[in-house]
Amino acid sequence: MGIDVLAIGHIDKGRVVVGGKAQNIAGGAVHFGGMVLLALGLRVGVVTRLAKEDLNLLSELRDAGALLYPVFVPETTAIENVIPDPNSDQRRCFRRGFAGTFRPEDLPPVEARLYYLGTIITDEINLPFLRFVAQRGPVALDAQGCLRKLIGDELVTDGWDWVDEALPLVQFLKVDDKEARALTGEEGIHRAAEILGRKGPKEVVLTHRNGVLVWAQGEIFEAPFKPKSLAGRTGRGDTCFSAYLGRRLLGDSPKEATRFAAALTTLKLERPGPFRSPLDEVYRLLSTL
């Protein structure tokens, strides 16, 4: 059976603390990103590792039409995101649970047009697993978890030991501005994206507070985020990357996909949780960006 995207990543049984107020929220790139891909009408499978008692974390994806391939383990990954100022881009992240490293045998015998590795936590994937996935087909990688180091129980963006071996295996790479700086040493996001692109990926999607920048085979495209609030800040990058990937799979050019992703992400930033707005709202906003 063939599908459009096989999304692989930990679901996050975490909570968000904004301005001192805590909210439990199902998170993770496969959750935020999967909901966007499904909203675009794509056929999506989700592979995740979690404790059996937390299977309800996948209910929204299931109800939206995702094919679920859970791997049951003793503990579900949990990350606590602490955001002191609701209108700030600053946050601290703490590990409260870990579902273990993905293994080749975790993958179902499903063919996909794209394999989306949405990493959120240290040691979620390793180089042998990435190589295994890349043998199956084109890979899109959100590098967040690859750059996270565990210091005590805090997750801190740092280096990525096997980046030079990894990037030639990746067709679409997602980083944010802090991750790009950590990988390249460059303050300028245009130069950082180009450096990363020259290491192997055909397209680099770089998100930052004000918008998204895409380096696609030597060309750069940009589009702004213009939210009325940052109430839905958690999941910004996952939402933007998956919107971009989805539109590329549907035939958009990199320029068109960049603009669409910015419009969709703008709407998501205003509302906590995954993207749930009608696509009509995205197209209306797109005409104004």
MARROVEX-49539 format. One line per field, with one value per residue (C-alpha): residue in three letters; x, y, z; residue number from 1. Coordinates in Angstrom, 2 decimals. Layout:
N
roro <- ala,...
east <- X,...
north <- Y,...
up <- Z,...
mivo <- NUM,...
This chain:
289
roro <- met,gly,ile,asp,val,leu,ala,ile,gly,his,ile,asp,lys,gly,arg,val,val,val,gly,gly,lys,ala,gln,asn,ile,ala,gly,gly,ala,val,his,phe,gly,gly,met,val,leu,leu,ala,leu,gly,leu,arg,val,gly,val,val,thr,arg,leu,ala,lys,glu,asp,leu,asn,leu,leu,ser,glu,leu,arg,asp,ala,gly,ala,leu,leu,tyr,pro,val,phe,val,pro,glu,thr,thr,ala,ile,glu,asn,val,ile,pro,asp,pro,asn,ser,asp,gln,arg,arg,cys,phe,arg,arg,gly,phe,ala,gly,thr,phe,arg,pro,glu,asp,leu,pro,pro,val,glu,ala,arg,leu,tyr,tyr,leu,gly,thr,ile,ile,thr,asp,glu,ile,asn,leu,pro,phe,leu,arg,phe,val,ala,gln,arg,gly,pro,val,ala,leu,asp,ala,gln,gly,cys,leu,arg,lys,leu,ile,gly,asp,glu,leu,val,thr,asp,gly,trp,asp,trp,val,asp,glu,ala,leu,pro,leu,val,gln,phe,leu,lys,val,asp,asp,lys,glu,ala,arg,ala,leu,thr,gly,glu,glu,gly,ile,his,arg,ala,ala,glu,ile,leu,gly,arg,lys,gly,pro,lys,glu,val,val,leu,thr,his,arg,asn,gly,val,leu,val,trp,ala,gln,gly,glu,ile,phe,glu,ala,pro,phe,lys,pro,lys,ser,leu,ala,gly,arg,thr,gly,arg,gly,asp,thr,cys,phe,ser,ala,tyr,leu,gly,arg,arg,leu,leu,gly,asp,ser,pro,lys,glu,ala,thr,arg,phe,ala,ala,ala,leu,thr,thr,leu,lys,leu,glu,arg,pro,gly,pro,phe,arg,ser,pro,leu,asp,glu,val,tyr,arg,leu,leu,ser,thr,leu
east <- 0.00,1.31,0.85,2.10,3.99,5.20,5.77,8.19,8.76,7.93,4.57,5.04,3.02,4.13,2.89,3.36,3.83,3.10,3.47,3.19,0.00,0.37,-1.53,-1.19,-0.93,-0.17,2.86,5.65,6.43,4.35,1.32,1.58,2.95,0.69,-2.44,-1.29,-0.52,-3.92,-5.64,-4.04,-5.69,-2.57,-2.45,-0.39,0.96,2.37,5.02,5.63,6.88,4.74,3.34,0.14,-1.80,-1.04,-2.55,-5.23,-2.55,-2.95,-6.75,-6.81,-4.51,-6.61,-9.86,-8.35,-7.59,-3.99,-2.88,-1.32,1.67,2.36,5.35,4.59,7.37,7.45,7.46,6.14,8.34,7.35,8.78,7.89,8.10,8.41,7.62,7.91,6.53,3.60,4.79,8.43,10.26,12.27,11.55,13.23,12.62,12.89,12.77,10.12,10.01,11.76,10.34,13.72,15.60,13.85,14.94,14.57,12.07,9.76,8.87,5.85,6.07,4.53,5.80,5.69,6.50,8.27,9.63,9.29,11.54,10.22,12.74,12.06,14.42,18.00,18.78,15.39,17.19,20.77,22.81,22.13,18.38,18.59,20.55,17.91,15.08,16.97,17.19,13.39,12.92,13.31,13.80,12.58,14.30,13.44,16.83,15.58,16.13,19.50,20.82,19.40,21.79,20.59,22.12,20.62,17.00,17.12,17.21,19.68,20.37,24.02,26.05,25.21,28.08,27.13,25.76,28.24,27.23,23.53,22.91,23.77,20.99,18.35,16.33,14.43,16.06,14.27,16.08,15.27,17.59,19.22,19.83,21.25,23.64,24.71,25.44,27.22,28.49,26.81,24.63,23.05,20.22,20.68,24.31,23.54,20.84,23.15,25.96,23.57,22.21,25.70,26.19,23.60,19.92,18.17,15.95,16.47,13.53,14.64,12.07,12.54,10.36,9.39,8.88,10.35,13.32,13.79,17.00,16.09,18.92,20.71,17.73,16.30,12.62,11.13,7.70,6.61,4.55,1.99,0.06,-2.09,-0.64,1.79,-0.73,0.06,3.85,4.54,4.61,5.48,8.36,6.60,3.57,5.58,7.79,4.89,2.87,5.85,6.40,2.73,2.45,5.65,4.17,1.02,3.03,3.81,7.12,9.44,8.33,4.62,5.10,7.04,4.23,1.56,3.51,3.89,0.17,-0.87,1.68,0.45,-3.01,-1.61,0.49,-2.68,-4.22,-2.76,-2.63,-2.23,-3.57,-7.35,-8.49,-10.31,-7.99,-10.17,-8.71,-5.19,-6.01,-7.65,-4.59,-2.27,-3.75,-2.63,0.94
north <- 0.00,3.44,6.67,10.21,10.73,8.37,10.61,9.14,10.71,10.71,12.02,14.40,13.79,17.13,20.40,24.03,26.58,30.08,33.00,30.60,28.89,25.20,23.34,19.66,19.32,16.52,17.70,16.54,17.10,14.12,15.54,19.17,18.27,15.29,17.39,19.88,17.19,15.59,18.98,19.30,16.06,13.89,10.22,10.10,7.29,7.96,5.81,6.65,5.06,5.44,3.65,1.73,3.71,6.91,5.70,8.38,10.97,9.75,10.08,13.44,12.12,8.96,10.91,13.13,10.06,9.12,5.49,4.75,2.47,2.68,0.92,0.24,0.95,1.44,5.23,8.03,11.01,14.09,17.60,20.56,23.83,26.85,30.18,33.01,35.70,34.78,37.26,36.16,33.69,32.51,29.18,26.50,22.79,19.96,16.19,14.44,11.11,9.32,6.64,5.43,5.47,4.37,1.05,-0.23,-2.86,-0.06,0.82,-0.82,-2.32,0.78,2.66,6.46,9.29,11.03,9.90,12.72,12.38,14.83,14.68,16.48,14.96,13.78,10.27,9.89,8.77,7.79,7.60,3.90,4.52,7.57,5.51,2.79,5.26,6.96,3.59,3.49,6.85,10.66,11.98,15.21,15.82,18.25,18.44,19.75,16.55,15.91,19.19,18.82,17.89,16.81,18.87,17.56,17.30,20.41,20.11,22.62,23.32,22.50,20.70,17.62,15.11,13.25,16.15,15.76,12.11,12.91,15.84,14.07,11.57,14.33,15.96,18.49,19.89,21.96,24.14,27.32,30.31,29.16,25.67,27.07,29.24,26.27,24.21,26.85,29.54,32.10,34.86,35.64,33.26,33.56,32.48,29.78,28.25,28.25,26.56,23.83,23.37,22.93,19.99,17.84,18.79,19.98,22.32,23.93,25.38,27.84,29.35,32.34,34.66,36.82,34.24,31.48,31.37,28.59,27.78,25.63,24.49,27.81,30.17,31.84,32.53,34.29,35.00,36.64,35.43,38.09,36.67,38.80,36.87,34.05,32.02,29.00,29.39,25.73,23.73,26.67,24.97,21.62,23.34,25.46,22.61,20.22,22.91,23.50,19.77,19.17,21.89,20.70,17.19,18.72,20.40,23.90,25.53,26.34,29.99,29.13,26.59,29.13,31.68,29.09,27.76,31.28,31.99,28.70,29.12,32.65,31.27,28.44,30.87,32.56,29.35,26.70,23.13,21.89,23.66,23.23,26.20,25.86,26.06,28.91,31.07,30.27,31.29,34.52,35.41,34.36,37.05,39.71,38.58
up <- 0.00,-0.90,1.03,0.58,3.85,6.57,9.60,12.13,15.53,19.20,20.36,23.30,26.45,27.71,29.02,28.21,30.97,29.66,32.04,34.97,33.72,32.86,30.15,29.21,25.45,23.01,21.09,18.84,15.18,14.05,15.88,14.75,11.33,10.75,11.32,8.68,6.11,6.71,6.39,2.95,1.89,1.86,2.87,6.06,8.21,11.68,13.36,17.00,20.21,23.33,26.36,25.64,28.26,26.30,23.01,23.39,22.49,18.90,18.82,17.02,14.29,13.99,13.78,11.08,8.96,9.77,9.58,12.97,13.56,17.30,18.86,22.52,25.01,28.80,28.74,26.52,25.71,27.69,27.35,29.53,27.59,29.87,28.20,30.77,28.45,26.16,23.51,23.60,21.40,24.41,26.08,28.18,27.64,30.17,29.59,31.71,29.82,26.92,24.61,23.35,20.05,16.86,15.34,11.76,12.92,14.13,10.53,8.89,5.38,3.83,0.78,0.96,-1.40,1.51,4.90,7.44,10.49,13.07,15.90,19.19,21.75,22.25,20.87,19.16,16.01,15.21,12.01,11.29,11.52,9.24,6.72,6.88,6.26,3.41,1.64,1.58,-0.14,0.08,3.62,5.24,8.59,11.35,13.04,16.40,18.37,16.72,18.10,21.61,24.38,27.80,30.62,33.82,32.71,30.50,26.70,25.26,21.58,20.91,18.24,16.17,16.17,12.97,10.94,8.06,7.56,7.97,5.64,2.34,3.21,3.54,0.75,2.93,6.10,8.75,11.30,13.19,13.39,16.66,15.30,12.06,14.07,16.19,13.07,10.98,13.35,11.06,12.50,9.13,8.28,4.49,4.69,7.28,5.08,2.08,4.04,5.19,1.69,0.26,2.65,0.88,1.29,-1.87,0.17,3.60,5.52,8.21,10.57,12.85,14.89,11.93,9.22,7.09,4.74,2.19,0.36,-2.64,-4.91,-4.79,-4.64,-1.53,-0.86,2.17,3.61,6.89,9.83,10.81,13.78,16.07,19.05,19.86,21.87,19.69,19.61,20.47,17.24,14.99,13.18,12.83,11.34,8.92,7.70,7.14,5.32,3.04,2.45,1.82,-0.78,-2.49,-2.72,-4.18,-6.93,-5.65,-6.52,-3.58,-3.80,-3.71,-0.92,1.16,0.97,1.73,4.73,6.15,5.84,7.44,10.24,10.92,11.69,13.82,15.91,17.14,18.52,20.86,19.64,16.06,12.98,12.88,10.76,7.42,4.43,3.13,5.92,4.71,1.14,2.32,4.36,1.55,-0.68,1.84,2.57
mivo <- 1,2,3,4,5,6,7,8,9,10,11,12,13,14,15,16,17,18,19,20,21,22,23,24,25,26,27,28,29,30,31,32,33,34,35,36,37,38,39,40,41,42,43,44,45,46,47,48,49,50,51,52,53,54,55,56,57,58,59,60,61,62,63,64,65,66,67,68,69,70,71,72,73,74,75,76,77,78,79,80,81,82,83,84,85,86,87,88,89,90,91,92,93,94,95,96,97,98,99,100,101,102,103,104,105,106,107,108,109,110,111,112,113,114,115,116,117,118,119,120,121,122,123,124,125,126,127,128,129,130,131,132,133,134,135,136,137,138,139,140,141,142,143,144,145,146,147,148,149,150,151,152,153,154,155,156,157,158,159,160,161,162,163,164,165,166,167,168,169,170,171,172,173,174,175,176,177,178,179,180,181,182,183,184,185,186,187,188,189,190,191,192,193,194,195,196,197,198,199,200,201,202,203,204,205,206,207,208,209,210,211,212,213,214,215,216,217,218,219,220,221,222,223,224,225,226,227,228,229,230,231,232,233,234,235,236,237,238,239,240,241,242,243,244,245,246,247,248,249,250,251,252,253,254,255,256,257,258,259,260,261,262,263,264,265,266,267,268,269,270,271,272,273,274,275,276,277,278,279,280,281,282,283,284,285,286,287,288,289
